[in-house]
């Protein structure tokens, strides 16, 4: 699996859920936007502080979770 250096997890940020670069933007929110039919470009437009690689890593992380594999995340 590719590096997930943009996905972080801290108990004090969003209840310890996986977030993008320590921000209050969860992987679940990003994946939910894709699932709702929004394109990557639409998400980037709506959340200008996100970068394309943030979204790609969120999708990779979600894919690994769906396969029930353990992934160690970095601290922000």
MOWO-V474133 format. One line per field, one symbol per residue. phi: phi as a letter, one per 20 degrees, with the letter a starting at -180 (. if undefined). A space follows every 50 residues. Layout:
phi = ???
This chain:
phi = .ffdfddcbcgedlmnffcelmeecegffffffffenfegffffffcfee dgfgffffffffffffeldecedfef
